[in-house]
Structure formats: C-alpha cells, structure tokens
Amino acid sequence: MTTWWAGILAALLLSAAFEAEVLVPGGLEGRHGLEFMVLAGSELLTIATIPLALRLFRFGAVRAALEVRPAEALKKWGLLRLVLLESLLVANTLLYYLFVKAAFGYLAIILLLCLLLVVPTRKRCEGEAGRQE
C-alpha cells in the first residue's frame, strides 16, 4: 500500500512544485518537434502499459509463480504493476508541466484512474494469489 501511495504522492508533490512556481513550468514549451515525438511515445507507452498492468496476473508465468510461492510472487508482480503505472503517472505529470500540453495531463488522469483499479488491499491480494475465501 505504501508503494501505491508513493507514486500518487510524487505526482502531487511535482504538481505542487510547478503550481507554486518552485519549478518553472513551460521549460520546453514551443519545441514542437520534440513535443510531438515525446507525446507520441508517451501515448503509445501508456496505451500499451495499461492493459499489460491490469491483466498482469492472468499471464501463465505469473499464475505459475503465484501457485508455487504466492507471497513472494504477489510482492514481485504487484510491485511491477504499480511501478509500471506510477512511473508513467509521474512522467506524464512532469511532461504536462514542461510542455504545458493538456494531452499529457489527460494521460496522467487516465493512469490515476487505472491505479484506483489496482489498490493493493488485503482482499485483492488474496484473490490474485488464488486464495478466495
């Protein structure tokens, strides 16, 4: 649960730093070629990562690892899922403020909503480890 909050808190602190102008927003504004390439890459990466992260526990290798050593596998693969989503959340938040481009903000919002689908509660962890009670 700490990791889940850490990524969200990092994005919020980054936003607060830019909004308070501790960090200067718009540092890359006006660099349209770079903006286009970074935006296209970020969109593709986000579109590919979200389904991967949300369906991670349905892959055969992950299922097999969960059957053999559920606690270790759940920690490893759950952390990977959170890192995938939260690193993109922080990156898109940073890019939103650097380019002042709404598309990066929308991607960050979508990732934040996806994080609500993978909140690591005890019940979810037991369900993903195959211990439905």
N, C-alpha and C positions, 0 to 999 in steps of 0.2 A: 504494500500500500504506500510505503514511503517513496518508492520509485515513481509510482503513478502521480503522486502529488508533486514530486521534484520537477518533472517536466513542465507541468502546468504552472508551477510557481516560477520557474525560469522564464517562461514566456511572459508571464505577468510582470515580473521584475524588469525584463527587457522593454516591455511596453511602457512601464512607468518611467524608466530612464529616458526613453525617447520623448515621451509626453512632457516630462519635466525639463526637457532640453539639457539634461546632463550629457546625453549623447545627441549629436546633431542629426536630425532627420534629413533625408533627401541628399545624402552624400553621393549617391550615384544617379541622381535624377538627371534626365536629359541625355544619358548614354543609351540611345535607343537600340543600337545593335546588340550591346551587351545585355540590355534588359530583355530583348526578345529571346536570346539564347538561354538566359537563366530562367525566364518564365516558362519557356517550352520544356526545358529539362525538369524544372520543378513540378510542372503539371504532370508530365509523364511519370516521374518518380512517385508522386503522390497517388496517381491513378493506379499504378502497379502495386504500390506498397499496401494500400488499404485492404484490398481483397486478400492479399497474402497474409497480412497480420490478423485479419478477422477469421480466416479459415485455417490458420496455422495448426491448430490442434486436430484437424481432420486428415492431415497428411500421414501416410503409412509409417514413415520413420519416426515421427513424433509419437504416434499412437503406440508403436512398439516400445519406444523408450519409456512411455508412461506406464506400460504394463510391467516392465522389468523393475524400474526404480522410480516409482511415482513422485516421490518428494523431490528428488534431485532433478528429474526431467521437468517437472512442473516449474521449478525455480528457474531452470535454464531457459526453457522455451517461453515461459511467461515474461521473463526479463527481456528476451529478444523481441517479443511482440511490443512491449512497452517502449523499448529503445527505438525500434523502427518508427513507431507513430510519434513519439515525443521528440525525437531528433528532427523529424520533418516539421513538427509544430514550431519548434524554436527557430529552425532555419527559415521557414516561411514568415514568421513574425519579424525576424531580423530583415529579411528581404523586403517586406512590406514597408518598413521604415526607411530602408536605404534607397529604394526606388520610388517610394510614395505611389505605389501602384495597387489598386484595390484587389486585383486578382490574387496577389499573394495573401492578402488579408482573408479573402474567401477560402483559399486553400487551408489556411490556419484554422478558420472556423470549422471547416469540414473535418479536419483532423481532431479538433477538440470534441466535436460531436461523436466521432468514432471512439475516442477514449472513454466516453460515457458507456459504450457498449462492452468495454473490457475492464471495468473496475474490478480489481482483484479481491473480491470478497471471499470469505471462507466457503460459502455455498458454491460459488462459481468454481473455485479451485477444486473442491471435492468432486463437482460434476465433471470437470475437464480431466481429472485424474481417474475418472471412471468409478468413483465411489458414491453413486447416487444413493441417498438414504431417504 
